[in-house]
Protein backbone atom coordinates (compact mmCIF):
# COMPACT_ATOMS: atom_id res chain seq x y z
CA UNK A 1 0.00 0.00 0.00
CA UNK A 2 1.49 3.30 -1.07
CA UNK A 3 1.51 6.42 1.12
CA UNK A 4 -1.23 8.21 -0.84
CA UNK A 5 -3.62 5.27 -0.61
CA UNK A 6 -2.90 4.88 3.12
CA UNK A 7 -3.64 8.58 3.76
CA UNK A 8 -6.87 8.39 1.81
CA UNK A 9 -8.03 5.39 3.83
CA UNK A 10 -7.05 7.02 7.10
CA UNK A 11 -8.90 10.18 6.11
CA UNK A 12 -11.97 8.16 5.12
CA UNK A 13 -11.83 6.31 8.43
CA UNK A 14 -11.70 9.55 10.38
CA UNK A 15 -14.63 10.92 8.37
CA UNK A 16 -16.72 7.80 9.01
CA UNK A 17 -15.85 7.84 12.71
CA UNK A 18 -16.65 11.54 12.90
CA UNK A 19 -20.00 11.01 11.20
CA UNK A 20 -20.78 8.19 13.62
CA UNK A 21 -19.99 10.40 16.61
CA UNK A 22 -22.15 13.21 15.22
CA UNK A 23 -24.95 10.71 14.60
CA UNK A 24 -24.78 9.46 18.19
CA UNK A 25 -24.77 13.04 19.53
CA UNK A 26 -27.78 13.96 17.41
CA UNK A 27 -29.61 10.80 18.52
CA UNK A 28 -29.18 11.45 22.22
CA UNK A 29 -29.79 15.18 21.88
CA UNK A 30 -33.08 14.48 20.09
CA UNK A 31 -34.14 11.97 22.75
CA UNK A 32 -33.32 14.52 25.45
CA UNK A 33 -35.26 17.31 23.73
CA UNK A 34 -38.28 15.09 23.11
CA UNK A 35 -38.25 13.95 26.72
CA UNK A 36 -38.46 17.60 27.70
CA UNK A 37 -41.22 18.20 25.16
CA UNK A 38 -43.42 15.17 25.82
CA UNK A 39 -42.73 13.31 29.04
CA UNK A 40 -44.65 14.00 32.22
CA UNK A 41 -41.32 13.90 34.05
CA UNK A 42 -38.86 15.81 31.87
CA UNK A 43 -35.17 16.42 32.59
CA UNK A 44 -35.29 18.41 35.83
CA UNK A 45 -32.63 21.00 35.08
CA UNK A 46 -34.04 21.68 31.62
CA UNK A 47 -37.62 21.91 32.87
CA UNK A 48 -36.50 24.56 35.33
CA UNK A 49 -34.91 26.50 32.47
CA UNK A 50 -37.96 26.11 30.20
CA UNK A 51 -39.73 29.00 31.91
CA UNK A 52 -36.78 31.24 31.13
CA UNK A 53 -37.06 30.37 27.44
CA UNK A 54 -40.54 31.88 27.45
CA UNK A 55 -39.49 35.33 28.58
CA UNK A 56 -36.52 37.65 28.21
CA UNK A 57 -37.74 40.35 30.59
CA UNK A 58 -38.13 40.50 34.37
CA UNK A 59 -39.30 36.91 34.71
CA UNK A 60 -39.14 36.77 38.50
CA UNK A 61 -41.59 39.65 38.92
CA UNK A 62 -44.02 38.14 36.42
CA UNK A 63 -43.85 34.70 38.04
CA UNK A 64 -44.50 36.21 41.46
CA UNK A 65 -47.72 37.81 40.20
CA UNK A 66 -48.79 34.56 38.55
CA UNK A 67 -48.12 32.45 41.64
CA UNK A 68 -49.97 34.85 43.95
CA UNK A 69 -52.97 34.82 41.61
CA UNK A 70 -52.80 31.03 41.30
CA UNK A 71 -52.91 30.58 45.07
CA UNK A 72 -55.89 32.92 45.37
CA UNK A 73 -57.79 31.00 42.68
CA UNK A 74 -57.10 27.62 44.26
CA UNK A 75 -58.50 28.88 47.57
CA UNK A 76 -61.89 29.80 46.06
CA UNK A 77 -64.48 27.14 46.81
CA UNK A 78 -64.99 24.85 43.84
CA UNK A 79 -65.59 21.23 42.85
CA UNK A 80 -62.86 18.91 41.59
CA UNK A 81 -64.29 16.51 39.03
CA UNK A 82 -63.01 13.65 36.89
CA UNK A 83 -63.85 12.26 33.48
CA UNK A 84 -62.41 9.33 31.55
CA UNK A 85 -61.11 9.97 28.04
CA UNK A 86 -61.81 7.57 25.18
CA UNK A 87 -58.38 5.98 25.63
CA UNK A 88 -59.05 5.32 29.33
CA UNK A 89 -56.98 8.23 30.67
CA UNK A 90 -58.49 9.81 33.78
CA UNK A 91 -58.68 13.59 33.45
CA UNK A 92 -59.13 16.07 36.30
CA UNK A 93 -60.89 19.41 36.15
CA UNK A 94 -61.88 22.20 38.55
CA UNK A 95 -65.47 23.40 38.28
CA UNK A 96 -66.34 26.91 39.46
CA UNK A 97 -70.11 27.21 39.24
CA UNK A 98 -71.86 30.57 39.37
CA UNK A 99 -75.55 30.40 40.24
CA UNK A 100 -76.09 33.53 38.16
CA UNK A 101 -74.10 32.25 35.19
CA UNK A 102 -74.82 33.75 31.78
CA UNK A 103 -72.29 31.53 30.05
CA UNK A 104 -69.73 28.80 30.74
CA UNK A 105 -66.07 28.47 29.78
CA UNK A 106 -63.84 25.43 29.29
CA UNK A 107 -60.28 26.65 29.94
CA UNK A 108 -57.20 24.72 28.77
CA UNK A 109 -53.76 25.60 30.20
CA UNK A 110 -50.38 25.42 28.50
CA UNK A 111 -47.29 23.22 28.24
CA UNK A 112 -45.61 22.35 31.53
CA UNK A 113 -47.92 24.70 33.38
CA UNK A 114 -51.14 24.29 35.35
CA UNK A 115 -54.69 25.56 35.49
CA UNK A 116 -54.32 28.00 38.36
CA UNK A 117 -51.09 29.62 37.22
CA UNK A 118 -52.22 30.17 33.63
CA UNK A 119 -55.67 31.49 34.56
CA UNK A 120 -55.24 32.86 38.07
CA UNK A 121 -55.00 36.45 36.88
CA UNK A 122 -57.98 36.41 34.52
CA UNK A 123 -60.23 34.11 36.56
CA UNK A 124 -61.63 36.91 38.78
CA UNK A 125 -62.69 38.78 35.63
CA UNK A 126 -64.50 35.72 34.26
CA UNK A 127 -66.15 34.85 37.56
CA UNK A 128 -67.25 38.42 38.28
CA UNK A 129 -68.88 38.53 34.85
CA UNK A 130 -71.18 35.60 35.55
CA UNK A 131 -69.12 32.87 33.91
CA UNK A 132 -69.09 29.33 35.26
CA UNK A 133 -65.64 27.95 34.45
CA UNK A 134 -64.19 24.46 34.05
CA UNK A 135 -60.41 24.65 34.41
CA UNK A 136 -59.03 21.43 32.93
CA UNK A 137 -55.76 19.82 33.95
CA UNK A 138 -54.16 18.74 30.68
CA UNK A 139 -53.18 15.10 30.22
CA UNK A 140 -49.60 14.25 31.11
CA UNK A 141 -49.57 17.11 33.61
CA UNK A 142 -50.72 17.77 37.16
CA UNK A 143 -53.33 15.40 38.54
CA UNK A 144 -54.59 14.15 35.18
CA UNK A 145 -53.41 10.80 33.86
CA UNK A 146 -51.23 10.08 30.88
CA UNK A 147 -47.48 9.85 30.56
CA UNK A 148 -47.08 12.16 27.58
CA UNK A 149 -48.26 15.54 26.34
CA UNK A 150 -49.67 15.64 22.82
CA UNK A 151 -49.20 19.30 21.86
CA UNK A 152 -52.90 19.60 21.11
CA UNK A 153 -53.21 16.47 18.97
CA UNK A 154 -54.41 14.36 21.91
CA UNK A 155 -55.76 17.18 24.03
CA UNK A 156 -58.34 18.26 21.41
CA UNK A 157 -60.25 15.05 22.10
CA UNK A 158 -60.06 15.75 25.85
CA UNK A 159 -61.34 19.28 25.29
CA UNK A 160 -64.33 17.92 23.37
CA UNK A 161 -65.05 15.57 26.31
CA UNK A 162 -64.91 18.51 28.73
CA UNK A 163 -67.41 20.40 26.56
CA UNK A 164 -69.82 17.48 26.89
CA UNK A 165 -69.23 17.32 30.65
CA UNK A 166 -69.91 21.01 31.15
CA UNK A 167 -73.14 20.67 29.17
CA UNK A 168 -74.16 17.96 31.64
CA UNK A 169 -73.42 20.32 34.55
CA UNK A 170 -75.29 23.37 33.22
CA UNK A 171 -78.74 24.26 31.97
CA UNK A 172 -79.50 23.22 28.44
CA UNK A 173 -78.51 25.86 25.90
CA UNK A 174 -76.25 27.91 28.19
CA UNK A 175 -73.72 29.73 25.95
CA UNK A 176 -70.37 27.96 26.10
CA UNK A 177 -66.89 29.16 25.13
CA UNK A 178 -63.47 27.55 24.85
CA UNK A 179 -60.45 29.46 26.15
CA UNK A 180 -56.81 28.44 25.97
CA UNK A 181 -53.33 29.80 26.65
CA UNK A 182 -50.24 28.70 24.68
CA UNK A 183 -50.57 24.92 24.10
CA UNK A 184 -54.05 25.30 25.55
CA UNK A 185 -54.82 27.82 22.80
CA UNK A 186 -53.60 25.32 20.21
CA UNK A 187 -55.80 22.70 21.87
CA UNK A 188 -58.98 24.76 21.65
CA UNK A 189 -58.21 25.81 18.08
CA UNK A 190 -57.73 22.18 17.07
CA UNK A 191 -60.99 21.33 18.83
CA UNK A 192 -62.71 23.72 16.44
CA UNK A 193 -62.39 21.08 13.73
CA UNK A 194 -64.93 18.80 15.43
CA UNK A 195 -68.69 18.94 15.10
CA UNK A 196 -69.51 20.81 18.31
CA UNK A 197 -72.76 21.42 20.22
CA UNK A 198 -74.95 24.30 19.06
CA UNK A 199 -74.41 26.17 22.33
CA UNK A 200 -70.64 26.42 21.67
CA UNK A 201 -70.57 30.12 20.82
CA UNK A 202 -66.89 30.95 20.42
CA UNK A 203 -63.21 30.33 21.07
CA UNK A 204 -60.63 32.57 22.77
CA UNK A 205 -57.08 31.60 21.81
CA UNK A 206 -54.19 33.41 23.52
CA UNK A 207 -50.73 32.87 21.95
CA UNK A 208 -51.33 29.48 20.34
CA UNK A 209 -48.91 27.77 17.96
CA UNK A 210 -49.86 26.16 14.67
CA UNK A 211 -48.56 22.60 15.02
CA UNK A 212 -46.18 20.47 17.11
CA UNK A 213 -43.55 20.46 14.39
CA UNK A 214 -43.76 24.21 13.81
CA UNK A 215 -43.22 25.09 17.46
CA UNK A 216 -40.39 22.55 17.86
CA UNK A 217 -38.61 24.04 14.86
CA UNK A 218 -39.01 27.58 16.19
CA UNK A 219 -37.79 26.78 19.71
CA UNK A 220 -34.87 24.60 18.59
CA UNK A 221 -33.59 27.09 16.01
CA UNK A 222 -34.42 30.40 17.71
CA UNK A 223 -34.21 29.65 21.43
CA UNK A 224 -31.75 26.76 21.57
CA UNK A 225 -29.74 27.85 18.51
CA UNK A 226 -29.57 24.35 17.05
CA UNK A 227 -30.22 23.27 13.44
CA UNK A 228 -33.66 21.64 13.58
CA UNK A 229 -33.16 19.83 10.28
CA UNK A 230 -30.76 17.44 12.04
CA UNK A 231 -33.44 16.43 14.54
CA UNK A 232 -36.65 16.67 12.53
CA UNK A 233 -37.03 13.06 11.35
CA UNK A 234 -36.06 11.56 14.70
CA UNK A 235 -38.38 13.95 16.55
CA UNK A 236 -41.32 12.87 14.38
CA UNK A 237 -40.51 9.19 14.97
CA UNK A 238 -40.23 9.60 18.76
CA UNK A 239 -43.48 11.56 18.91
CA UNK A 240 -45.42 8.97 16.95
CA UNK A 241 -43.94 6.12 18.98
CA UNK A 242 -44.94 7.72 22.29
CA UNK A 243 -48.16 9.53 21.43
CA UNK A 244 -49.40 7.14 18.73
CA UNK A 245 -50.30 10.00 16.39
CA UNK A 246 -48.06 11.42 13.64
CA UNK A 247 -46.91 14.91 14.62
CA UNK A 248 -47.81 16.24 11.16
CA UNK A 249 -51.25 14.61 11.02
CA UNK A 250 -53.17 17.72 12.09
CA UNK A 251 -52.73 21.40 12.82
CA UNK A 252 -54.65 24.50 13.82
CA UNK A 253 -54.43 25.61 10.20
CA UNK A 254 -56.38 22.55 9.06
CA UNK A 255 -58.86 22.81 11.90
CA UNK A 256 -59.60 26.47 11.27
CA UNK A 257 -60.36 25.76 7.62
CA UNK A 258 -63.54 24.03 8.81
CA UNK A 259 -64.22 26.14 11.92
CA UNK A 260 -67.86 27.17 12.30
CA UNK A 261 -67.70 29.31 15.46
CA UNK A 262 -66.26 32.81 16.01
CA UNK A 263 -62.66 33.03 17.21
CA UNK A 264 -60.89 35.76 19.19
CA UNK A 265 -57.14 35.53 18.57
CA UNK A 266 -54.84 37.19 21.15
CA UNK A 267 -51.06 37.55 21.09
CA UNK A 268 -48.24 39.75 22.38
CA UNK A 269 -45.77 41.29 19.95
CA UNK A 270 -42.70 40.39 22.05
CA UNK A 271 -43.46 36.69 22.45
CA UNK A 272 -40.12 34.86 22.22
CA UNK A 273 -41.59 31.39 22.72
CA UNK A 274 -44.54 31.27 20.31
CA UNK A 275 -43.98 33.92 17.62
CA UNK A 276 -46.92 36.21 16.87
CA UNK A 277 -46.60 35.18 13.22
CA UNK A 278 -48.24 31.87 14.19
CA UNK A 279 -51.35 33.70 15.34
CA UNK A 280 -51.34 35.63 12.09
CA UNK A 281 -51.20 32.28 10.25
CA UNK A 282 -54.10 30.97 12.35
CA UNK A 283 -56.11 34.12 11.74
CA UNK A 284 -55.56 33.90 8.00
CA UNK A 285 -56.65 30.23 7.90
CA UNK A 286 -59.81 30.77 9.96
CA UNK A 287 -62.93 30.70 7.76
CA UNK A 288 -65.41 31.64 10.50
CA UNK A 289 -66.00 35.07 12.03
CA UNK A 290 -62.74 36.19 13.59
CA UNK A 291 -61.24 38.95 15.70
CA UNK A 292 -57.63 39.86 16.51
CA UNK A 293 -56.32 41.54 19.67
CA UNK A 294 -52.58 42.28 19.65
CA UNK A 295 -50.78 43.58 22.75
CA UNK A 296 -47.62 45.62 22.04
CA UNK A 297 -44.72 44.68 24.30
CA UNK A 298 -46.33 41.55 25.78
CA UNK A 299 -44.18 38.45 26.06
CA UNK A 300 -45.43 34.87 26.14
CA UNK A 301 -48.70 34.51 28.02
CA UNK A 302 -48.51 38.01 29.53
CA UNK A 303 -50.99 39.94 27.36
CA UNK A 304 -53.52 40.14 30.20
CA UNK A 305 -50.87 41.46 32.60
CA UNK A 306 -49.64 44.08 30.12
CA UNK A 307 -53.01 45.39 28.93
CA UNK A 308 -55.70 44.25 31.35
CA UNK A 309 -58.20 46.92 30.32
CA UNK A 310 -57.80 46.27 26.60
CA UNK A 311 -57.95 42.50 27.09
CA UNK A 312 -61.14 42.68 29.17
CA UNK A 313 -62.74 45.04 26.66
CA UNK A 314 -61.98 42.64 23.79
CA UNK A 315 -63.36 39.62 25.67
CA UNK A 316 -66.46 41.48 26.92
CA UNK A 317 -67.20 42.63 23.38
CA UNK A 318 -66.76 39.04 22.16
CA UNK A 319 -69.20 37.67 24.74
CA UNK A 320 -71.74 40.42 23.99
CA UNK A 321 -71.57 39.72 20.27
CA UNK A 322 -72.05 35.95 20.45
CA UNK A 323 -73.92 35.01 23.64
URCORMO-V286042 format. One record per pair of residues at least 4 apart in sequence whose ideal C-beta (glycine too) atoms are under 7 Angstrom apart, sorted by the first residue. I is the first residue (numbers start at 1). J is the second residue. If there is no record, write none. Layout:
((I | J) (I | J))
//
This chain:
((1 | 5) (1 | 6) (2 | 6) (3 | 7) (4 | 8) (5 | 9) (6 | 10) (7 | 11) (8 | 12) (9 | 13) (10 | 14) (11 | 15) (12 | 16) (13 | 17) (14 | 18) (15 | 19) (16 | 20) (17 | 21) (18 | 22) (19 | 23) (20 | 24) (21 | 25) (22 | 26) (23 | 27) (24 | 28) (25 | 29) (26 | 30) (26 | 230) (26 | 231) (27 | 31) (27 | 234) (28 | 32) (29 | 33) (29 | 231) (30 | 34) (30 | 231) (30 | 234) (30 | 235) (30 | 238) (31 | 35) (31 | 238) (32 | 36) (32 | 43) (33 | 37) (33 | 231) (34 | 38) (34 | 235) (34 | 238) (34 | 239) (35 | 39) (35 | 42) (35 | 43) (36 | 42) (36 | 43) (36 | 46) (36 | 47) (37 | 216) (38 | 148) (38 | 149) (38 | 239) (38 | 242) (38 | 243) (39 | 147) (39 | 148) (40 | 140) (40 | 141) (40 | 147) (40 | 148) (42 | 46) (42 | 47) (43 | 47) (44 | 48) (45 | 49) (46 | 50) (47 | 112) (49 | 53) (50 | 112) (51 | 59) (52 | 59) (53 | 219) (53 | 223) (53 | 273) (54 | 273) (54 | 300) (55 | 59) (55 | 62) (55 | 272) (55 | 299) (55 | 300) (56 | 272) (56 | 299) (57 | 299) (58 | 62) (59 | 63) (60 | 64) (61 | 65) (62 | 66) (62 | 302) (62 | 305) (63 | 67) (64 | 68) (65 | 69) (65 | 121) (65 | 305) (66 | 70) (66 | 117) (66 | 120) (66 | 121) (67 | 71) (67 | 117) (68 | 72) (69 | 73) (69 | 120) (69 | 121) (70 | 74) (70 | 116) (70 | 117) (70 | 120) (71 | 75) (72 | 120) (73 | 116) (73 | 119) (73 | 120) (73 | 123) (74 | 116) (76 | 96) (78 | 94) (78 | 95) (78 | 96) (79 | 95) (80 | 92) (80 | 94) (81 | 93) (81 | 95) (82 | 90) (82 | 91) (82 | 92) (83 | 91) (83 | 161) (83 | 165) (84 | 88) (84 | 90) (85 | 89) (85 | 91) (85 | 157) (85 | 158) (85 | 161) (86 | 157) (89 | 139) (89 | 145) (89 | 146) (90 | 144) (90 | 145) (91 | 136) (91 | 137) (91 | 139) (91 | 144) (91 | 145) (91 | 158) (92 | 137) (92 | 142) (92 | 143) (92 | 144) (93 | 134) (93 | 135) (93 | 136) (93 | 137) (93 | 162) (94 | 115) (94 | 135) (95 | 134) (95 | 169) (96 | 127) (96 | 132) (96 | 133) (97 | 132) (98 | 127) (98 | 130) (98 | 131) (98 | 132) (100 | 130) (101 | 130) (101 | 131) (101 | 132) (101 | 174) (102 | 130) (102 | 323) (103 | 131) (103 | 174) (103 | 175) (103 | 176) (103 | 177) (103 | 319) (103 | 323) (104 | 131) (104 | 132) (104 | 166) (104 | 170) (104 | 174) (104 | 176) (105 | 126) (105 | 131) (105 | 133) (105 | 177) (105 | 179) (106 | 134) (106 | 136) (106 | 159) (106 | 162) (106 | 163) (106 | 166) (106 | 178) (107 | 115) (107 | 119) (107 | 133) (107 | 134) (107 | 135) (107 | 136) (107 | 179) (108 | 136) (108 | 138) (108 | 155) (108 | 159) (108 | 180) (108 | 184) (108 | 187) (108 | 188) (109 | 113) (109 | 114) (109 | 115) (109 | 118) (109 | 119) (109 | 138) (109 | 181) (109 | 184) (110 | 118) (110 | 181) (110 | 182) (110 | 183) (110 | 184) (110 | 301) (111 | 149) (111 | 182) (111 | 183) (113 | 117) (113 | 118) (114 | 118) (114 | 137) (114 | 141) (114 | 142) (115 | 119) (115 | 135) (115 | 136) (115 | 137) (116 | 120) (118 | 181) (118 | 184) (118 | 301) (119 | 123) (119 | 135) (121 | 304) (121 | 305) (122 | 126) (122 | 304) (123 | 127) (123 | 133) (124 | 128) (125 | 129) (125 | 312) (126 | 131) (126 | 133) (127 | 131) (127 | 133) (132 | 170) (134 | 162) (134 | 166) (136 | 162) (137 | 141) (137 | 142) (137 | 143) (137 | 144) (138 | 144) (138 | 149) (138 | 155) (139 | 144) (139 | 145) (139 | 146) (139 | 154) (139 | 155) (139 | 158) (140 | 146) (140 | 147) (140 | 148) (140 | 149) (141 | 149) (148 | 242) (148 | 243) (150 | 154) (150 | 155) (150 | 243) (150 | 245) (151 | 183) (151 | 186) (151 | 212) (152 | 156) (152 | 183) (152 | 186) (152 | 187) (152 | 190) (153 | 212) (153 | 243) (153 | 245) (153 | 249) (153 | 250) (154 | 158) (154 | 243) (154 | 245) (155 | 159) (155 | 187) (156 | 160) (156 | 187) (156 | 190) (156 | 191) (157 | 161) (158 | 162) (159 | 163) (159 | 178) (159 | 187) (159 | 188) (159 | 191) (160 | 164) (160 | 191) (160 | 194) (161 | 165) (162 | 166) (163 | 167) (163 | 176) (163 | 196) (163 | 197) (163 | 200) (164 | 168) (165 | 169) (166 | 170) (166 | 176) (167 | 176) (167 | 197) (170 | 174) (173 | 199) (174 | 199) (175 | 199) (175 | 201) (175 | 323) (176 | 199) (176 | 200) (176 | 201) (177 | 201) (177 | 202) (177 | 203) (177 | 204) (178 | 188) (178 | 191) (178 | 203) (179 | 188) (179 | 204) (180 | 184) (180 | 185) (180 | 187) (180 | 188) (180 | 205) (180 | 206) (180 | 208) (181 | 185) (181 | 206) (181 | 207) (181 | 301) (182 | 207) (182 | 208) (182 | 274) (182 | 300) (182 | 301) (183 | 187) (184 | 188) (185 | 189) (185 | 205) (185 | 206) (185 | 207) (185 | 208) (186 | 190) (186 | 208) (186 | 209) (186 | 252) (187 | 191) (188 | 203) (188 | 205) (189 | 203) (189 | 205) (189 | 208) (189 | 252) (189 | 255) (189 | 256) (189 | 282) (190 | 250) (190 | 252) (190 | 255) (192 | 203) (192 | 255) (192 | 256) (192 | 259) (192 | 261) (193 | 254) (193 | 255) (193 | 258) (196 | 200) (196 | 261) (200 | 261) (201 | 261) (201 | 322) (201 | 323) (202 | 261) (202 | 262) (202 | 263) (202 | 264) (202 | 318) (202 | 322) (203 | 261) (203 | 263) (204 | 264) (204 | 266) (204 | 315) (204 | 318) (205 | 263) (205 | 265) (205 | 266) (206 | 266) (206 | 303) (207 | 266) (207 | 267) (207 | 268) (207 | 271) (207 | 274) (207 | 279) (207 | 300) (207 | 301) (208 | 252) (208 | 274) (208 | 279) (208 | 282) (209 | 214) (209 | 215) (209 | 274) (209 | 278) (210 | 214) (210 | 251) (210 | 252) (210 | 253) (210 | 278) (210 | 281) (210 | 282) (211 | 251) (211 | 252) (212 | 216) (212 | 239) (212 | 247) (213 | 217) (213 | 247) (213 | 248) (214 | 218) (214 | 278) (215 | 219) (215 | 274) (216 | 220) (216 | 228) (216 | 235) (217 | 221) (217 | 228) (218 | 222) (218 | 275) (219 | 223) (219 | 224) (220 | 224) (220 | 226) (220 | 228) (220 | 231) (221 | 226) (221 | 227) (221 | 228) (228 | 232) (231 | 235) (232 | 236) (233 | 237) (234 | 238) (235 | 239) (236 | 240) (236 | 247) (236 | 248) (237 | 241) (238 | 242) (239 | 243) (239 | 247) (240 | 244) (240 | 245) (240 | 246) (240 | 247) (245 | 249) (250 | 254) (252 | 256) (252 | 282) (253 | 257) (253 | 281) (253 | 282) (253 | 285) (255 | 259) (256 | 282) (256 | 285) (256 | 286) (256 | 287) (257 | 285) (257 | 287) (259 | 263) (259 | 286) (259 | 287) (259 | 288) (260 | 288) (261 | 288) (262 | 288) (262 | 289) (262 | 290) (262 | 322) (263 | 286) (263 | 288) (263 | 290) (264 | 291) (264 | 293) (264 | 314) (264 | 318) (265 | 279) (265 | 282) (265 | 283) (265 | 290) (265 | 291) (265 | 292) (266 | 293) (266 | 303) (267 | 271) (267 | 276) (267 | 279) (267 | 294) (267 | 303) (268 | 276) (268 | 295) (268 | 298) (268 | 299) (268 | 302) (268 | 303) (268 | 306) (269 | 276) (269 | 294) (269 | 295) (269 | 296) (269 | 297) (269 | 298) (270 | 297) (270 | 298) (270 | 299) (271 | 275) (271 | 276) (271 | 299) (271 | 300) (272 | 299) (272 | 300) (273 | 300) (274 | 278) (274 | 300) (276 | 280) (277 | 281) (278 | 282) (279 | 283) (280 | 284) (281 | 285) (282 | 286) (283 | 290) (283 | 292) (286 | 290) (291 | 318) (293 | 311) (293 | 314) (295 | 303) (295 | 306) (295 | 307) (295 | 310) (297 | 306) (298 | 302) (298 | 303) (298 | 306) (302 | 306) (303 | 307) (303 | 311) (304 | 308) (304 | 311) (307 | 311) (308 | 312) (309 | 313) (310 | 314) (311 | 315) (312 | 316) (313 | 317) (314 | 318) (315 | 319) (316 | 320) (317 | 321) (318 | 322) (319 | 323))
//
